[in-house]
Amino acid sequence: MESIRRIDSVDTSLMPDLNWIPMPALLVDRERRFLVGNQLMAEIFRLPAPGADMSMAIRAPELLNAFEKSLESRCRESFSLSRYRRVERHFSGWIEPLKTTLAAQSDLFIVMVFETTVSVDAERMRSTFIADVSHELRSPLTTMIATLETLQGKAGDDPKIRAKFLDMISREASRMHSIVNDLLALSATESKRHVVPSGQVDLSELLNNLLETFDQRLLQKSMSMEIDMQDGLPVISGEHEDLQKIFQNLIDNAVKYGAKATAVRVGLSSDAAGEQQTVYVNNMGSPIPEEHLPRLTERFYRVDDSRSRSVGGTGLGLAIVKHIVNRHQGRIHVESNLEEGTTFFVTLPVEQKL
């Protein structure tokens, strides 16, 4: 790897204001020293003090290679780069020599970037969408076609057989409908992944209202609900509808996969500094093997296909949860063992940080 070049002080008094440029931009000299950047660039990359090597502003070998080419050719050179922090982001841009009449500086280069995350994600989704969906829809479609062919024969004349097969078609159609609805919900969630939530949500109130809707289902399985919520917690930054989807899904799964006559436990607490709040949802169903835990939030991933389908799972719920948690700058963590059951922890910041 090329070493960082020597840093010298620079006179920034004559540097132009780049904030008029409607896209992230910065200025460097032929020695690769960062001179000035605009506010849009500072919102994406942590800009160093003037005089620092350009690599301290944007740590990307693709940009450094483009700079060397532009320095030699004196022409515009393009580059692409990616950032992998809490959220994966992609950018394209160019660097080119900037003609200037400033006597104090010479051989200046302007770097400009634009975000391509949406288009990159869209391309990635297109490449996997057909394979994922066709795999999930193949089974119910095959069952429906075979059942309809049977009904078109002599077996369709028997009222009992006809009723049985029509019930099968209804179940498979409902399953396909659920898959399509969850795909639409996942797509809507992914499309908002870079939009900072602007609402205010009282998690205690949200959870208490949500838990009331599970009374009948708990009764059907002779299950109980145990609630442990810290009092007096402040509201957090977030979208009420999206956060409700997170805990609706987690509590729904806890009831689905919890053993009969056991308890579903839901808790809410804050860290000591009051900067984060954590919700946990626990059930006492069959433990999830450790090797499956890291993959639970992948689209269509199931620990047990037959069991998930028997309780109506589409394999998309936790993927939706993960994207909403990421959008809220939170974290999701899963623990599962025979003694303590399966617990999902969702930690959310009280305030969103840009």
N, C-alpha and C positions, 0 to 999 in steps of 0.2 A: 504494500500500500504506500502511496506517495506521502511523504512526510509533510506536515503543515509548514507553510513557508513563514519566514521571519515577519514579525508584526512590527510595523513602524507607525508612529503617530502621523495623522493626516490632518490637514486644515479643512474643516467642514464648513467654514463660514461662507464659502462660495458655492456650496453644493445646492443644486436645484431642489425645489419641493416637488416630490413625485406623487403627492396625494391627489392631483387632478387626474391621474391615470386611472381608468375605471377597472383595473385588474391588478393583482399583486405584482409589484415591480421593485427592483433594487438596482443599484449602480455599483460597479466594481471597476478597478483600474487594471492596467496590464500586468501588475504584480499580483493580481487576484485578491487585492485587499477590498473588503467591504467598505463602502463609503456612506451610502444612505439608502433607506428603504421607505416605502409608503405604508400607511396604516393597514391596508389590506394584506400586505405581505407579513406584517407583524402579527396579524391575527392568526396566521397559519404557522409561521416559523418563528422561533425565538431569535430575534436579531441581536447580534453582538454589538459591542462598541465599535465606532468607526476605526478602521485600521486593522481589524481582525481579518484573518484569512476567510475567504468566501465560504470555505467548507464549514466554518463555525456557524454560518447563517443557515445553509442548506446542506445537510450531510448526505450527499448523493454522488457517487462516482459518475453517474450519467451526466450530471451537470458539469463536473470538472472536465470530463472528456470533451463535452461540447465546447467548453471554454477554450481548451487547448486548440481545437480545430478552428474556432472562430479567430483566435489570436494569430493563427498561421494563415488562414484563408482571407481574413478581413471581411468575411461574409456572415450572414445569419446561419446559425446552426440550431437544430431542434433537439429536444431531449424529452424523455418521459421518466417519471420517478414515482415511488410509492412510499407512504408512511404507514408503519404498523405500530400503533399505540393501542388505546382502548378500542378505537374504531379504525378499520383499514380505509385509507384514502389514497386516491390516485390523481396525478397531475401530469399535464403536458406543458411544454413551454419552449421558449427559444432565447438565445443570447446573440447579440450582434453589436458591432462597434457603433458607438454613438458619436456623431459629428458634433463638435462643440467649439464655441468661440472663446471659451474660458482660457485665459492665459495661464492660470495657476495649475491647471490639470490638462493632461493629454492622454490619448488612448483610453478613453472611457468605454465601458461595455455596459449595456443595459440588459437585465434579465427579467423576463416576464413569464408568468405562469397562469394557467387556468385549470380548474378542477375538472377531472373527467371521471370521478367516482361513479356517478349515476350511469354513464354509458358503459363503463367497465363492468359494473354490477349487472346491468341489463344484458350485456353480451354473455356473461357467465351464467345468468339465469336461463337465457335462451338455450344455452348448450346443454343444460341439465334438465330443463323443464319437461321436455318430451319423454326422456327416458324415465324420469321419476313418476310422472303422471300415468304413462302407459303401463308401467309396472303395477301401480296401485289400482288402476281401473280394469286391468285385464281379468282379474279373478271375478269380480261381480258381473262384468259383461259376459264372461264365459258361462257363468251360472244362469244368467237371465236368458241367454240365447238357447242353451240346452233345455231350460225349463219351458220356454215358449214352443220349441220344437216338439217337446213331449205333449204339451197341451193341444197342439195342432193335430196330433194323432188320436188314436182311439182312447188313450188314457184321459183325454180331455172331456170325454163324455161322462166320466164318473164324477159326481158332485164332490165326494170326499177328496179324491186325488186333485181335482181342479182347485178346491179351496186351499189345500196344502201347498200346491205349487204357486198359486197366486200370492200366498203369504210369503213364500220364498222370494218371489220377484219384488214384492213390496219392501222386504228387508234389504235386499241388495240395492234397490233404487235409493233407499234412504241412506245407505252407506255411501253410495256415489255422490249423493247430494251433500252429505257432510264433508266429504273430501273436497268437493268444489268450493263449498262455503269457506272451509279452512284455508284453501289455496288463495281465495280472494282476500281473506283477512290477513294472511301472511304477506301478500303482495302490497296491501295497503300499509301494513306496518313497515315493511322494508322501504317503501317510497318516502316515509317520513323520518328515516333514520338519522338524517343530518339536520332536522328541524329541532331547535332547542325548545323543550316544553315551556309553556308560558303560564300555566295555571297554578293554583294553590290547592293542595289536597290534605285533608285531615285523615290520616291512615286509620286511626282508631274508629272514626265514624264510618269510613268506607267498609272496614272489615266487619263491624257490628251489623251494618245493614245487609252485607253480603251473606253473613252466616245464617241470618234468619231464613234465607231462601232454601237452605239445605235440611230443614227440620223433617220434611216428609221422607226424603231419601234416607236420612239417618234412621228413621223409624222403621223403614222397610228392611234394613239390615241389622236391626237391634243394636245400632251403634250410638255412641254419645259424642258430645262435643265438649272439649275442655279448653277454656280460654284464659290466657294469661297476658294481659296488656298493661303496660306501664301508663300511669295516669299523667295528665298534664303535658303531653308532648305537643310541640308546635306543629303547624302545618308545614308541608314540604313542597318544593317546586315540582310540578308534574301535571300530567293530563289525567283527569279523573277517569275518563272512559278507558284509557289504556291501562292504568294501574288496576282498575277493576278487572280487566281481562286477565292480568297476571294472576291475581289471587282467586278469581273464579276458576281458572284452569287448574291451579295447584290444589285447591280444596276439592274440586270435582274429582281429580285424580286420586286424592287421599281417600275419598269415599268409595270410588270405583274399586281401587286395589287394596283397600283395607279389609282385614278379616272381619267376619261377622262378630257382633257382640264385643267389639273393641272400641277404643276411643280415637277420635281425630283431635289432635292438639294444635291450636293456633296461638301464636304469641307475637307480641310487638314490644320492642325495647329500643332504647337509644344508647349510643356510646357515651362515655364519660364527658367528652367535649361538647356533646349536643350537636355534632356535625353530621351524624348519620343515624338512620333508623333501620332496624332489621326486623323483618317479619319471618317467622318460621312456621312451616306446616308439616305436621308429623302424622304418619299412620303406622299401624302395626300389621301390615300385610307381609307377603313374602319378601325377604330382603333382595335387593338388586346386587348381583355380583359386581365386584369392584371394577373389573375390566370394562363394564358397560357404562359406568358413571360418566366418564368424560364425553361420551357420545350421545347422551340422552337428549341434548338440544338440537341434534342434527335433524334435518327434514326427513320424515318417513322412517326414522330409526326406531326400532322397537326391540325391547329385550326379549319378549315372547310374542311372536306374531299372532298365534292362535288365541292367546289370552286377551291381547289388546283388541282384536277384532270382535271377540265375544262380548266385550263390554262397550263396544262402540268407538274405540280409539282409532284416530286417523293417522297418528304418527306425526302430526303437525303442531299440536298444542304447545309443546315445550319449545319448538322453534319460534313460535310467535312470542312466547314468554321471553326468550333470550333476546330477541330483537327489541322488544319494548324496554327491557332492563338496560340494554346497551344504550338506547336512545336517552334514557334517564340517567346515564353515567353511573349506573349501579353495578352490582355484582350478584351472580347467582352461584350457589354452592350446594352440593348434594352429599349427604352422608347416609349410609345404609348398612345395617347389621341386624343380626337375629335378635339381639337383646333389646335394642332401642328402636327398631323399625327403620323406616325411611323418612328422612327429614330434608326438606328443601328450605334453604336460607336465601332470602332476597334482601340485600343491603342497598339502601338508596340514600343519596346525599340530601341534606335538608335544603341546600341551595345549589342550583346548577352553576357550573363554572364554564365560561366561554373559552 
